[in-house]
Amino acid sequence: MVEKYLRKTHFDSYEDFKNNYQVNVPENFNFAYDVVDDWAQKEPNKRALCWTNDKGEHIDFSFADIKKYSDQTASYFQSLGIGKGDMVMLILKRRYEFWFSIIALHKIGAVAIPATNLLTEKDIIYRCNAATIKAIVAVGEQVVIDHVNKALPDSPSVKNVISVGEIVPESWGDFHAGIKAAKPFVRPENVNTNDDISLLYFTSGTTGNPKMVIHDYNYPLGHIVTGSYWHNLHEDSLHLTVADTGWGKAVWGKLYGQWIAGASVFVYDHEKFTPADMLLMIERYKITSFCAPPTVFRFMIREDLTQYDLSSLKYCTIAGEALNPSVYKQFYELTGIKLREGFGQTETTLTVLTTPWIEPKPGSMGIPSPQYDVDLLRADGTPAEDGEHGEIVVRTDKGKPLGLFMGYYRDEELTKTAYHDNIYYTGDVAWRDEDGYYWFVGRNDDVIKSSGYRIGPFEVESALMTHPAVVECAITGVPDEIRGQVVKATIVLSKEYKDKAGDDLKKEIQNFVKKVTAPYKYPRVIDFVEELPKTISGKIRRVEIREKDN
């Protein structure tokens, strides 16, 4: 399938990849018809989805199955009056009906809005009104149903609510009964153009209300790099990305690039993450490729990996937050697998990555994707030199790259703030070494200015993570009359150190950091906590810590 869209598919080096990677974009591309249904026609029995849950249930879906069920779902949605351009929110956790639904929405030209089950009544009301959502498809679980029901009186645009699960309230539609009774699906005429909206994400954000990021129908083609050249997938791969379907990371790792590559997607539907269970899934189902945020790897390396047969696992990638070098080194020592980091945002596809052809540098995000013209800019807008901090930007004077967002829905002012003069400003700060590798520093707002020094939180966090007492940590700046700001560490301790929390341990950690990194970066303030504040997508909310200190 990759051959269908690329002029050249096999590359010998990063330079070859950079110079010769080019996507042939069809007119009116639609992932549902051009990829899913194409596989169903050519190889109907090919496994598309391997789904299991923490109750022991297991189902394999072929591409023919996905076509069948997505057709039925599309017909059912049409019977409810859902059509081209309509906004539909999917609160489906890791249920396999997510794949039926998002493909069905593509087939009828509607807009999919994946969302987390952690949304509260207030969150749902905001989203429904901000995007004029017409329908909600949600897991049939009481907590989610209650939140949706409480939100409905203040969400006048919502005409249908549909339950996927055992609980189907009286006023809700029954998803499975609906698709079973649906009429044969007929593809509508003029489903979409390449410039139509196919996907909308409410970014969790670290400040203010979430932004509405919209993507066009070409967006899946931007993930060819993700699936084929970062996850390194092929037609015999079984890939597991750890992500709820409400996160942007789900379509990065559980849908577009994977199915274009012809790989099978593995889904483990579970309520609570435990590293032992995840390792057992890798062993039992012979996962070949695995992608997860740093937190997952941090917990996995604390398990006794010798108790698991991980021989099927060949390739591991990491994203979501910057990777601490200590985690890289420990995982490599335990498994022999080099973690390959990548960087991107909800607004983009994979922007910087560690390809199969380059040697990973622990802690580095990698090298820019050939899809994007990436640069680093100083605050005055001039290009940063190697070794100098700068904001990561994407230049678009030579054309808008595949995968870059269309803008922030219904917010032209915000769009122009982030994307103007043919430059998209990511808001993330990094530096570039002499080999062209990019190293994450932090969000613009997170960089600490102390006694004339600019201190990136990630470099201090990486030093802290090498201390055995630290499981997770967040570095922020707190006001100081003399220095302007001083470094504060908010730390989650390992269970072995929880009873040692106190001034002696704080002093030990401070002295430790002074030895591992430049002494001026050590945390002058340390706070031990049970957990760190995080967004619904799992990113640390440093802004919440700062607000409490100001």
Secondary structure, 3 states (H helix, E strand, C coil): CHHHCECCCCCCCHHHHHHHCCECCCCCCCHHHHHHHHHHHHCCCCEEEEEEECCCCEEEEEHHHHHHHHHHHHHHHHHCCCCCCCEEEEECCCCCHHHHHHHHHHHHCCEEEECCCCCCHHHHHHHHHHHCCCEEEEECCHHHHHHHHHHHHHCCCCCEEEEECCCCCCCCEEHHHHHHCCCCCCCCCCCCCCCCEEEEEECCCCCCCCCEEEEECCHHHHHHHHHHHHCCCCCCCEEEECCCCCCHHHHHHCCHHHHHCCCEEEEEECCCCCHHHHHHHHHHHCCCEEEECHHHHHHHCCCCHHHCCCCCCCEEEECCCCCCHHHHHHHHHHHCCCCEEEEECCCCCEEEECCCCCCCCCCCCEEECCCCEEEEECCCCCECCCCCCEEEEEECCCCCCCCCCCEECCCHHHHHHHEECCEEEEEEEEEECCCCCEEEEEEHHHCEEECCEEECHHHHHHHHCCCCCEEEEEEEEEEECCCEEEEEEEEEECCCCHHHCCHHHHHHHHHHHHHHCCHHHCCCEEEEECCCCECCCCCECHHHHHHHHC
